[in-house]
Amino acid sequence: MFGLTKKVDYGLELMLALARGYQCQPLSLREISQQNRLPYSFLAQVAVQLRRAGLIEAKEGSRGGYFLTSAPEKITLTDVVEALGTNEQENCDLCKREGICRPRQIWLEMENEMIKKLDQRTLKDLIK
């Protein structure tokens, strides 16, 4: 539903770190992990998904690391959330109680409002 997972939270932290360093040299995932106190192995899994979605890229070598594929003002928060997926157990559309869930409509309305808000914000908005 409209709750964000740890994967999305950590993904946003990773993307914000890369946005702050945009147009600088690529950033080490280990460095980002340490600076933001995020578990490295989990952050690496998140980076794979963001890379598959085309939001980040990696450069190998001694000056390697990760970097954004687009300017921070072109990447919406929706882009990041969609790249990392949602928790299917929290999705109203997949709920087995669909026909009898009384608060379903309000949850869907809240989810739609959140999506609108996420679409209106970019990484640049969060690093100001």
Buried (B, 14 or more C-beta within 10 A) or exposed (E): BBEBBEBBEBBBBBBBBBBEBBEEEBBBBEEBBEEEEBEEEEBEBBBEBBBEBEBBEEEEEEEBBBBBBBEBEEBBBBBBBBBBEBBEEBEBEEBEEEEEEEEBEEBBEEBEEBBEEBEEEBBBEBBE
